[in-house]
Amino acid sequence: MHLRHTFKGFVVGPSNQAALAACRAASKPFKHAHSLLFVHGGVGLGKTHLLSAIEHRLFQHDPDARVARLSTEKFAAEHHLAHKTGAMEGFLHRYQQLDMLLLDDIQFLADDRVGRTMRQLFDLPRRRIVVTCDRPMPELTVPDHSLARHFMDFKAIALLPPSYRTRLAILHLKAKTIPLDLPVAVLERLARRLPGYIRRLEGAMFRIAQPSGGKNVPPDIAVVDDLIVELLKAEQI
């Protein structure tokens, strides 16, 4: 599996160390324990990366582990298809037999019927479920009120925007992994002037790394500053 899908490829800092520790704990091969984790944070802070890392670690422990990692929208689509084709019994059986359910973007749960089915899974005696969300639990609106009460059993962990040092470490790791040959000063400028979510930071680095006018010339700080201004203006539109 690619480094970006593992715990090793997750750059830790003060903003995410609690979430990383909780996800590492959730990935341990507890045969008779339950683990309920609610990881919340803004777009592009590493929630999906952590789900992938949990899945990767579980398969390292046990290649035959029954793990499902999917988006809430995909879960809902599978549910609708099973209901439409009369295959709900098989659908439920599949998810009830899982060792771990990893569900991304729970904020997109909008169907009451899907919510009731999800509540059945949360009621299982051996529950190992990790969900991610783009907002804290008190701000989450779900169609099934009983399901909302079930979320109170989950341990809530926040992913916060990374500090400058963490942003810079992320850029260094990405540049080394791909690899990209960018001056340290360029990475420092990007990390300092583009706070917030990681995905934007990485996108800016990839754009900077592309040769301009067919010339493979390292970008200077002026080029970096122009790109940053362009990105910030685009976000205000």
C-alpha positions in Angstrom: 0.0 0.0 0.0 1.2 3.5 -0.8 2.8 5.5 2.0 -0.1 8.0 1.9 -2.4 5.3 3.1 -0.4 4.4 6.2 0.3 5.7 9.7 3.9 6.1 8.7 2.9 8.5 6.0 0.8 10.6 8.4 2.8 13.6 9.7 2.1 14.2 13.3 1.9 17.5 15.1 0.1 19.2 18.0 -3.0 19.6 15.9 -3.5 15.9 15.2 -1.5 13.8 17.6 -4.6 12.9 19.7 -6.5 11.7 16.6 -3.5 9.7 15.5 -3.1 8.0 18.9 -6.9 7.2 19.0 -6.8 5.7 15.5 -3.7 3.7 16.2 -5.5 2.3 19.3 -8.6 1.5 17.2 -6.5 -0.5 14.7 -5.2 -2.9 17.3 -6.4 -6.5 16.9 -8.8 -6.7 19.8 -10.8 -9.9 19.3 -13.5 -9.3 21.9 -13.4 -5.5 22.4 -15.4 -2.7 20.9 -14.1 0.5 19.6 -16.3 3.5 18.7 -14.5 6.6 17.3 -15.8 9.8 15.9 -13.0 11.8 14.1 -14.1 15.3 13.1 -12.3 18.1 11.3 -12.4 20.4 8.3 -11.8 19.4 4.7 -8.4 18.2 3.8 -7.0 17.6 7.3 -6.4 13.9 7.1 -9.6 12.1 8.1 -9.7 9.8 5.1 -5.9 9.2 5.5 -6.5 7.9 9.0 -9.3 5.6 7.9 -7.0 4.1 5.3 -4.2 3.8 7.8 -6.5 1.9 10.2 -7.5 -0.5 7.4 -3.9 -1.0 6.4 -2.8 -1.8 10.0 -5.7 -4.2 10.5 -4.8 -6.2 7.4 -1.2 -6.2 8.6 -2.3 -7.9 11.8 -4.8 -10.2 10.0 -4.9 -10.5 6.2 -8.3 -12.2 6.5 -9.8 -9.4 8.6 -13.3 -8.4 7.6 -13.1 -4.7 7.1 -15.2 -2.3 5.1 -13.9 1.2 4.4 -16.3 3.4 2.4 -18.0 6.7 2.2 -21.4 7.3 3.8 -22.7 8.1 0.3 -21.5 4.7 -1.0 -23.0 2.9 2.0 -26.4 4.7 1.3 -26.2 3.7 -2.4 -25.5 0.1 -1.6 -28.4 0.2 0.9 -30.8 1.7 -1.7 -29.8 -1.0 -4.3 -30.3 -3.8 -1.7 -33.7 -2.5 -0.8 -34.7 -2.1 -4.4 -33.6 -5.6 -5.4 -34.9 -7.4 -2.3 -31.3 -8.1 -1.1 -31.5 -6.4 2.3 -30.9 -9.7 4.2 -27.6 -10.2 2.5 -26.7 -6.6 2.9 -27.3 -6.7 6.6 -25.5 -10.0 7.0 -22.4 -8.6 5.3 -22.1 -5.6 7.6 -23.1 -7.5 10.7 -20.2 -9.9 10.2 -17.5 -7.2 9.9 -14.6 -6.9 12.3 -14.4 -3.2 11.6 -16.5 -0.6 9.8 -14.8 2.6 8.6 -17.3 5.1 7.5 -16.2 8.4 5.9 -18.2 11.7 5.8 -21.1 10.8 8.1 -22.4 14.3 7.6 -23.9 13.2 4.2 -26.3 10.7 5.9 -29.7 12.1 4.8 -32.0 9.1 4.4 -34.1 8.0 7.4 -34.2 4.3 6.3 -30.4 4.2 5.9 -30.1 5.8 9.3 -32.3 3.0 10.9 -30.1 0.3 9.3 -27.0 2.0 10.6 -28.5 2.1 14.0 -28.9 -1.7 13.9 -25.2 -2.0 13.2 -24.3 0.3 16.1 -26.4 -1.9 18.4 -24.3 -5.0 17.8 -22.6 -6.3 20.9 -19.1 -6.3 19.3 -18.9 -3.0 17.7 -15.7 -1.7 16.1 -16.7 1.4 14.1 -14.8 4.6 13.2 -16.6 7.4 11.5 -15.4 10.7 10.2 -17.3 14.0 9.9 -16.6 17.6 8.8 -18.1 19.0 12.0 -18.2 18.3 15.8 -20.8 15.9 17.0 -23.1 18.5 18.6 -23.4 20.1 15.1 -24.2 16.9 13.3 -27.8 16.5 12.1 -28.9 12.9 11.2 -32.4 11.8 10.1 -32.8 9.2 12.8 -32.9 10.6 16.4 -32.1 7.2 17.9 -29.0 7.1 15.8 -28.0 10.5 17.1 -28.2 9.1 20.6 -25.9 6.2 19.6 -23.2 8.7 18.6 -23.0 9.7 22.3 -21.3 6.3 22.8 -18.5 7.3 20.4 -15.2 8.9 21.5 -15.0 12.2 19.7 -11.5 13.3 18.5 -10.8 16.6 16.7 -8.4 17.1 13.8 -7.3 20.8 13.9 -5.5 22.8 11.2 -1.8 22.1 11.3 0.8 24.5 12.6 3.5 26.0 10.4 6.0 23.4 11.5 3.6 20.5 10.7 2.7 22.0 7.4 6.4 22.3 6.5 7.0 18.7 7.6 4.1 17.6 5.4 5.5 19.3 2.3 9.0 17.9 2.9 7.6 14.4 3.2 5.5 14.8 0.0 8.3 16.3 -1.9 10.6 13.4 -0.9 8.0 10.7 -1.6 7.0 11.7 -5.1 9.8 13.0 -5.5 9.8 16.7 -6.3 13.0 18.8 -6.5 11.9 22.1 -4.8 14.1 24.5 -2.9 13.7 24.6 0.9 12.9 28.3 0.7 9.9 27.5 -1.6 8.5 24.9 0.8 8.9 27.3 3.7 7.1 30.1 1.9 4.2 27.8 1.0 3.9 26.5 4.5 4.0 30.0 6.1 1.6 31.7 3.7 -1.0 28.9 3.2 -2.4 28.0 6.6 -5.5 25.8 6.9 -6.2 22.5 5.2 -3.5 20.2 3.8 -5.0 19.5 0.5 -4.7 23.1 -0.6 -1.1 23.2 0.5 -0.2 20.0 -1.5 -2.1 21.3 -4.6 0.0 24.5 -4.5 3.2 22.6 -4.2 2.3 20.4 -7.2 1.5 23.5 -9.3 4.8 25.2 -8.3 6.7 22.0 -9.3 5.3 22.0 -12.8 7.9 23.4 -15.4 6.9 26.8 -16.7 7.1 27.4 -20.4 8.7 24.0 -21.0 11.8 25.0 -18.9 12.8 22.9 -16.0 13.9 25.8 -13.8 13.5 25.9 -10.1 10.8 28.4 -9.1 11.8 31.5 -7.3 10.0 33.1 -4.3 8.3 35.7 -6.6 6.6 32.9 -8.6 5.5 31.3 -5.3 4.0 34.5 -4.0 2.1 35.1 -7.3 0.6 31.6 -7.1 -0.4 32.1 -3.4 -2.1 35.4 -4.3 -3.9 33.7 -7.1 -5.1 30.8 -4.9 -6.3 33.1 -2.1 -8.2 35.3 -4.6 -9.9 32.2 -6.1 -11.1 31.1 -2.7 -12.8 34.5 -2.1 -14.9 34.2 -5.3 
